[in-house]
Amino acid sequence: MKMLRITALGAALLMAAAPVAHAQAGQQSGSENGGSARGGNRMMTMLFKGIDLTDAQKAQIEKIQSDYRAKMPARTPGQAPDPSERAQRREAMQKEQTDIRNVLTPDQQKIFDKNLEDMRNNMRRGGPGRD
């Protein structure tokens, strides 16, 4: 009976701590990627891991993202893009990353480049943690 109480208490503590940990992670991610940590910006969150951006940099990056978002070809949910559309998207993403990189200081660029390489390696392996 005592073990059951301890287990129940432990589970309750974990459930109570989860929303706090999630909120802190969201705040941290938001500050690292220009204030936006929505699902579509997961890539940006990974690219800016370990980089503290100034307010001016955040504003420049948000403008770059907005400009490229407007240029992206429209997608139909549930339908795979055709090869030319996929190539356009890939090219636009590479240009966007270059433009964003140019906003960063040389020290920030080193971290950005490492994050980009890590992200690409993870994608080749099928995602993080799949060695």
C-alpha positions, 0 to 999 in steps of 0.5 A: 500500500505504501509503495502504491502511494509513492508511485501515485505521488511520483506520477502526480508530480511528473504530470504537474511538472510537464506543463512547466517544462513545456512552457520553459522549452517554448520560451527558450525556443521562441527567444532563439528563433526570432520569437516564433516556435510554432510547428512550422518553425521547428527547423528554425528552432534547430538552426538557432540552437545555442545562438542568442539573437539581438532584437535587430537580428530577430526583426531581420530574420522575421522579415526574411522568413516572411518574404520567402514564405510569400514566394513559396509555391502553394501546396495541396495538403495530402498531395506530394509536390511534383519534382519541379515544385520540390526543386523550387522549394529546396532552392528557396530554402537554401537561399533563405538559409543563406540570407539568414546566415548573413544576418549573423555574426561570424561566431553565430555563423559557426554555430548556425553552420554546425546546427545545419550540418547536424540537422542534415545528418539527422534527416539522412538518418531518418530523424534525431535519435535514429542511429 
